[in-house]
Amino acid sequence: MRFWGHLKKLFIWGLICVAIVAAIYFTFVRPWIMRIGATNEEVVMTLPGDGLVTTPGVKYTHAITINAPKEIIWGYVVQMGHKRAGWYNWDAFNRLADKDYFFENGKSADRIIPELQNLEKGGKIAITPQIPAFDVTELEKYRHMLLTARNGDAYTVTWAYSLKEIDKDTTRLYVRWTSDISDSAIARVFDLLLTEPGGAGIQQSLNLRGIKTRAERDFANQTAR
């Protein structure tokens, strides 16, 4: 009886700990993940693709200031993807999807690749070979790129990268992801446990920082000549 009493106490304390962790995550951590770097105004501002996903299950907006001209940043944005320049984040995750994931050197590109600069509206960009590629639905040079996925006539994902020139040497880069992959409970749990913390919190935030690091380095090298 004493053993079962201790086990019961451990179970109760375990539930309390889980409840505390969940409360902290949903009150503080998740709201931060869903808007890393973005101001209140930027979270609600209009970006390409808004409204195409009618009942979004996941929506986040990230932003970062990059001390480089928009032309350099655009070069890194437009070449992203599978069998392309990668995503400038944790390459090990992408190698799990395909050992030959990247265009060169087995990792995300560390340079602007001329051969990958000819992306056009109507083209395709893939995350992995196992998932259907996104459509390049909108592409305005030095301004924005909108990737989308659809199920029949219904949009299930919009993924927008948008550049705002602060001055000739400074750019604000935004990304907004909106998705409604499925309304099932299993899909929602998947979003909460993987898509949001892993996709938004880790890979997406590292993606923006990777672009920032490369663009600022290139610009510094240019100005030092």
N, C-alpha and C positions, 0 to 999 in steps of 0.2 A: 504493500500500500504506500509505504514511504517513497518507493521508486516512482510510482505513478504520480504521486503528489509533486515530486520534483520535476517530472517530465511535463506535467500540466503547467507548472510555473514557468518553465523554460519556453513552452509554447506561447503562453500569454505574453511574456516579455519579448519573444520574437515578433509577435503581432504588433506590439507597441512600437518596437524599433522600426519595423516595416512602415507603419503608419507615420512615424516621425520623418523618416527618410522621404516617403512619398509627399508629405506635406511640404517639406523643404524644397523638393524638386519642382513640384507644380506651382509653388508660390514664388520661388526666386529663380531657380535654375532654368526651367523651361521658358519662362517669359524672356529671359536674357538670350537664350539660344535662338529664339525665333526673331530676334531683331539685333543681332550683333553689329555694333557700330552705327546703327541707324538712329536718327533723332525721331521724336514724336511726329514731326511734320513729314519726314521721309517715309515713315511706316505707312502713312495714309495717302501719300501722294500717288498720282496716276502714273503707271508705267505700262509699257507695251504688253499686251496680252490680258490686261485686267478685264474681268467679266466673262472671259471665254469659258472658264471652268465655273459652272453655275452653282455647284454645291461643294465648295472645297473642303476636304478633310484636313489638309495640311497647307499652311500658307506662312511663309517667312520672308522677311526683307532684311538683307545685310547691306552694309555700306562701308566704304573705306576711302580715305583721302590718300592720293598718290602724288608725290612730288615729281611729276613727269608729264610731258605733253600727251594729249589724247591719242596722237598718232602712234606713239610707241606702245601705249597700253592696248590699243586696238589690235596691233600686230600679235600680241599674246592672246587676246580674247578669241580672235577669229580662227586660230589654228588649234584650238582645244579638241579633245576627243580621242576615242579609240582608233588605233592605227594612225594617229595624228600626234599632236604634241603632248597628250596626256592632260592632266588637270592641275599640275603644280602642287599636289598635296601628298598624301601618303601613297607612294607608288606601289608599295607591297600589296595593298588591297587590290589594286588594278591588275597586278601580276597573277593574282589568284583566279581572275576571270580569263586571262589569256597570257601565256608566258611570253608571247611576242606582241604585247599590247601596244608598244610605243613605236613611233616612226624611226627613232634612232637611239642608240646607246642604252637601250633597255630601261629608260627612265623618262620622266617628264622633261621636255625640252628646256634648255637653259639659254636659248637664243630664239630670235624670230626667224622662222624657216621660210624662205621665199616660195618654195614649192607648195606650202600650205596656206598661202595668202589669197588664193583665188576662190574662196567660198562664195557661193551665190545663193540668192533666194531660191527656194525649191530644192536645195541640197539636203544632205543628211549629216547628222552628227550622232555617234553612238557612245553610250557609256560602257557597255560590255557587248560582246558578240552574242550573248544569250538573251538580251533584251532588244526589242525592235528599236531601230534608230529614231531619234527625234527629227522632225521636219524643221528645216530652216524657214519659218513662216514669214519673218520680217528681217531685213538686213539693210541698215542704213549706215554707210561707212562713217566711222568715228563717232557714231551716235548710239546705235543700239542693235542688239541681235536678239531675236525672239525664237526660241525653240519650242515646239509643241508636239504632243502626242494625242491621238484620238482613238476612240472606240466607235467605229461607224462614223456618224456625223457629230458625235459628242466629244468635246475636248476633255481629256482626262488629266493632262499636264500642260502648264505653261511655265517656261523657264526663261526669264528675261535678264539680259545684261545691258545696262544702260550707262553711258558716260556723260558727265556734265562738266564742262570746262569752267573752272573757277578763275583761272587766268592762264596765260599761254604756257606756263610751266607747272600748273597744278590742276589736277583732275579729281573729281569725285566719281567713284565707280560704285554702281548699285547692282544688286542681283535680287530678283524676286522669283521664288518658286511657289506655284500653286498647283495642287493636285487633288484628284478625287479618283483614286485607282479603284476603290471598291467601298461599298457601304457596309460590308460585313464586319462583325465584331472582331474576327481574326485579323482582318486587314488593319483595323484601327489599332489593335494591340501592337501589330507589326510596326505601324507608323510611330507609335509612342515609344517603343523600345529600341527601334533601329533607325528608321528614316529620320526622325527628328534629332536625337542625340548624335548618331553616327554620321548621317548625311548632312544635316544642317550644322550641328555643333562642331563637328570635326572636319569632314572633307570640304564642305563649302567654305567655312571660315579660313581653312588653310589654302584653299584655292585662291581666294582674294589676296591673302598675304603673300602667296607665291607670285602672283602677278605683280603686286606692289614691289617686292624685292627685286624682281628681274627688271621691271621698267625703270625703277629709280637707279639701279646700277647702270643700265644702258645710258640713261640720260646724264648721269654723272660722268661717265666715260666720254660722252660726246662733248660736254661743256669743258672738260679738262684738256681737250686737244688744242 
